[in-house]
Structures are given as C-alpha cells and as structure tokens.
Amino acid sequence: MQPIDIQVIGEELAIKWDDDSESFVRLDKLRKACPCASCKGETDVMGNLHKGPKRPYKISSFHIRSLEFVGGYAIKPVWEDGHSTGLFAFDYLRAVADSPGDE
C-alpha cells in the first residue's frame, strides 16, 4: 500500500492511497502517534522500555512545516516545534489513520 498524494489541509493530513481510498488524520493524533524512540521509547534485549523525558506539547507541536518521503516506504513529518525524527512507515500511517479516537 502506497500513498499517491499527501497534503496538509487545515488541521488534517489528507492521504490518497493507491487502492483509491482516502484517509484523513488529525495532526494532533498523528503527532501523538509519533513512532520515534524519543516519543515511544526503545526496548532493549531484556524487554525493558527506555524513553526520554516526557516533553509537553506546544501549539507548534501540531503544525507540520514540511513532509519528506523516505525511500519508498515512509514519510517523515517536520513539525513546527523542530521535532523531525519520526518515520511513519506507510502501513503504520494507515493503521494510525484507521484507528478510532484521537490517540
């Protein structure tokens, strides 16, 4: 599954997929689902989860400055607050878009 068009429209990320379906994800939901090690943590070989300190969100945390494609498998949002380490693999992006609720 691949996106064929991605645009920020207001407070949402609009995605047109190659199966002709569309997804709309609120930017705050997308940011809170960031899969990077700082946001979600990393598990060591013993199964222990290590996370950085929790940082409060600001208004700029939910605005996208730019989107970059990574290879043929992911997008990397660059957020207005400078956060840019989350790679959203297309299957994870679709899962976030299809998940109920705000988080």
DAFENNOR-V346899 format. One record per backbone hydrogen bond with DSSP energy under -0.5 kcal/mol. NH is the residue of the N-H (numbers start at 1). CO is the residue of the C=O. Records with the same first field share a line. If there is no record, write none. Layout:
BEGIN
NH: CO ; CO
END
This chain:
BEGIN
4: 16
5: 16
7: 14
9: 7 ; 12
10: 8
12: 9
13: 25
14: 7 ; 12
15: 23
16: 5
17: 15 ; 21
18: 2
20: 17
23: 15
25: 13
27: 11
30: 26
31: 27
32: 28
33: 29 ; 30
34: 31
40: 36
41: 36 ; 37
42: 50
44: 48
47: 44
50: 42
52: 38
61: 58
62: 59
63: 60
65: 63 ; 78
66: 78
68: 76
70: 74
71: 69
73: 70
74: 70
75: 88
76: 68
77: 86
78: 66
79: 77 ; 83
80: 60 ; 63
81: 60
82: 79
87: 85
88: 75 ; 86
89: 87
90: 73
93: 89
94: 90
95: 91
96: 92
97: 93
98: 94
99: 95 ; 96
END
